Amino acid sequence: MCPNELCHSSRRRISKIHAIGYQSGPLRGAINSYKYRGTRSWSVVLGRLLLAWLEETMTVDPPGLIVANPGYCGPGGDFAHAEAVLRAAAVADAGHRWPFDTGSPAAVVKVRRTLKSADSQAWSKRVTGNELRTALRIPDPARTAGKFTLVYDDVCTTGTQLNAVATRLLDDGRAARVEAVVLARAPWLARRA
C-alpha cells in the first residue's frame, strides 16, 4: 500500500506521478544547486535527463503536451526553474519528437505569487497546493483539450501541487488525462496503522 496520502485521497485528480529518482545524494545536490544557489547551467543537464527518461519510458504512450509546473514570473517573481528545464529539454530534442510546451504564454500559467513549499512540512505543502489551485490559469484551453498532458517538476514531496495543476488542466483545460514526471521524489515514510 502506498504511504503517500494523495494515493488514497478522494480529491486526487492526477493519474500518476512518475519519479526519475529519489531526492537524495548527488541528484538532490544538483537540484538544490540549480534552484537555490544560482547554478543555472544545471538546466541543460536536467533537461537531458528528462529527455532520456521520456525516450525510455513514454514512447509506447506518448503525451500530447508536456508542461511545467508553473512558477510565478510576474513582478517580484522567482526564477522559473521548471520552465527552464523544459526549454533545455526541447533544445536537446534534435528530432522534435516530444511536444514540450515552450510557447508564450504557457499552456498553464501562475498568475500570482503563492506560499513557497520548499523545506515545508507536509501540512504546509498541502495548504500551498490548495492555494496554488486558485492561482493557476489556462490561457487557451484548445492547447490542452483532449490531450494526455504530462506535467514536469523537479521534486515531489506530497504531490499536492501536481494534483492542483492536474485539476486546473482537467477542469479548465479539458485535458483527457494528466500525469506528472519529477526528477526526484522525497522518500515517503511508512503509514502508521
TILO-575334 format. One line per 2 residues: number of its first residue (from 1); their letters; for each residue x, y, z of C-alpha. Coordinates in steps of 0.2 Angstrom, whole numbers, always signed. Layout:
N
NUM = a = X,Y,Z | ...
//
This chain:
193
1 = mc = +0,+0,+0 | +7,+17,-5
3 = pn = +11,+28,+10 | +8,+44,+1
5 = el = -9,+52,+7 | -13,+58,-10
7 = ch = -14,+40,-17 | -29,+37,-6
9 = ss = -37,+54,-7 | -55,+56,-15
11 = rr = -48,+73,-21 | -35,+65,-31
13 = ri = -36,+71,-50 | -18,+66,-56
15 = sk = -17,+49,-64 | +1,+45,-60
17 = ih = +17,+53,-54 | +32,+46,-61
19 = ai = +49,+49,-52 | +66,+48,-61
21 = gy = +75,+46,-44 | +75,+49,-26
23 = qs = +78,+66,-18 | +94,+61,-10
25 = gp = +113,+61,-14 | +120,+69,-30
27 = lr = +103,+72,-38 | +97,+81,-23
29 = ga = +113,+91,-23 | +111,+96,-41
31 = in = +93,+101,-39 | +97,+112,-24
33 = sy = +112,+120,-33 | +101,+124,-48
35 = ky = +86,+131,-39 | +94,+139,-24
37 = rg = +112,+143,-27 | +111,+150,-45
39 = tr = +120,+136,-55 | +108,+139,-70
41 = sw = +119,+128,-81 | +111,+113,-72
43 = sv = +95,+116,-83 | +104,+108,-98
45 = vl = +109,+93,-88 | +92,+91,-80
47 = gr = +84,+94,-97 | +94,+80,-105
49 = ll = +89,+69,-90 | +71,+72,-93
51 = la = +73,+69,-112 | +82,+52,-109
53 = wl = +68,+47,-97 | +55,+51,-110
55 = ee = +64,+41,-123 | +65,+26,-111
57 = tm = +48,+27,-103 | +35,+36,-113
59 = tv = +37,+30,-131 | +23,+17,-130
61 = dp = +10,+30,-123 | +17,+47,-128
63 = pg = +10,+63,-120 | +1,+75,-132
65 = li = +9,+90,-122 | +22,+92,-109
67 = va = +20,+107,-97 | +30,+114,-82
69 = np = +23,+116,-65 | +22,+134,-67
71 = gy = +32,+147,-57 | +26,+165,-55
73 = cg = +35,+176,-67 | +27,+192,-63
75 = pg = +33,+207,-53 | +43,+200,-39
77 = gd = +43,+183,-46 | +55,+169,-44
79 = fa = +67,+160,-56 | +56,+149,-67
81 = ha = +66,+134,-64 | +54,+121,-71
83 = ea = +51,+131,-87 | +70,+132,-90
85 = vl = +72,+114,-89 | +58,+111,-101
87 = ra = +66,+123,-113 | +83,+115,-111
89 = aa = +75,+98,-115 | +66,+105,-130
91 = va = +83,+111,-137 | +91,+94,-134
93 = da = +77,+86,-143 | +85,+86,-160
95 = gh = +71,+76,-168 | +57,+87,-161
97 = rw = +49,+71,-155 | +42,+77,-139
99 = pf = +28,+91,-138 | +36,+102,-125
101 = dt = +26,+117,-120 | +38,+132,-124
103 = gs = +25,+144,-130 | +21,+161,-123
105 = pa = +10,+161,-114 | +12,+144,-107
107 = av = -2,+132,-108 | -4,+133,-89
109 = vk = +2,+149,-80 | +3,+155,-62
111 = vr = -5,+172,-61 | +1,+177,-43
113 = rt = +13,+173,-30 | +9,+158,-18
115 = lk = +17,+152,-2 | +34,+143,-5
117 = sa = +33,+125,-2 | +52,+121,-1
119 = ds = +58,+114,+15 | +40,+115,+22
121 = qa = +31,+101,+32 | +18,+90,+23
123 = ws = +3,+100,+31 | +11,+116,+24
125 = kr = +13,+109,+7 | -5,+104,+7
127 = vt = -10,+122,+11 | +1,+128,-3
129 = gn = -6,+116,-15 | -24,+121,-12
131 = el = -19,+139,-13 | -10,+135,-30
133 = rt = -26,+129,-37 | -33,+147,-37
135 = al = -18,+155,-44 | -17,+144,-60
137 = ri = -25,+149,-77 | -26,+140,-93
139 = pd = -25,+155,-106 | -30,+144,-121
141 = pa = -40,+128,-117 | -38,+122,-135
143 = rt = -20,+119,-132 | -24,+105,-119
145 = ag = -41,+100,-124 | -42,+81,-126
147 = kf = -24,+78,-124 | -14,+67,-112
149 = tl = -4,+81,-103 | +12,+77,-94
151 = vy = +17,+90,-80 | +36,+91,-76
153 = dd = +43,+97,-60 | +59,+95,-50
155 = vc = +53,+87,-34 | +38,+79,-27
157 = tt = +35,+78,-8 | +17,+76,-6
159 = gt = +10,+78,-24 | -2,+91,-19
161 = ql = +5,+104,-30 | +5,+92,-45
163 = na = -13,+87,-41 | -18,+106,-41
165 = va = -10,+108,-58 | -19,+92,-64
167 = tr = -36,+99,-58 | -34,+115,-67
169 = ll = -29,+106,-83 | -43,+94,-82
171 = dd = -57,+106,-77 | -52,+122,-86
173 = gr = -40,+115,-100 | -51,+100,-103
175 = aa = -36,+88,-104 | -40,+70,-107
177 = rv = -28,+64,-94 | -14,+71,-83
179 = ea = +1,+63,-76 | +17,+70,-70
181 = vv = +36,+67,-70 | +48,+73,-57
183 = la = +67,+72,-56 | +66,+66,-38
185 = ra = +53,+61,-26 | +55,+63,-7
187 = pw = +57,+46,+2 | +40,+43,+10
189 = la = +38,+36,+27 | +28,+21,+30
191 = rr = +10,+25,+35 | +5,+21,+53
193 = a = -9,+9,+56
//
